[in-house]
Amino acid sequence: MDDDLTALQAEEAELEWDRFGVDDAWELGNAVRAIAHERGQSVTIDIRRVNGMILFRTALAGVTVDQDDWVRRKSAVVFRFDTSSALFAARMAAAGFDPTQVGWLTAADYAVTGGSVPIRVRGAGVVAALTISGLSSEEDHALATEAIRAAIG
């Protein structure tokens, strides 16, 4: 568990952008879509700003309407805690704490599971989130971080 936390924290520190605008969102979203399409993965891909403005959104064949709700709830974790939903979930698991069971977070509003990754800009902090839903939590997270790594080079 500690290794997972350490790896997720290190990963998050390296995934920082110099800038991120609407054109970057378009390119990142299309890159994720191309990877998922090539692999035959059924996912919803969403990039939204902290204020809720959707910069990119697409769904591949085979997704269900449930993915829309997962995207909303996963990205809510990123925006509330300024960290990936996978890292937040790992921190809660390491502490043996389920925030949805004690009333701290409502399961209707937050998904404490992997798949949403902050778009963090140097000097500005979290400005958006890339969220993927449709695979396992680990696979959603891995696809997002793979695409971000490729985009920021």
Beta strands, then each sheet from edge to edge (+ up, - down):
strand 1: 16-17
strand 2: 44-49
strand 3: 54-59
strand 4: 116-121
strand 5: 125-133
sheet 1: 1+ 4+ 5- 2+ 3-
end
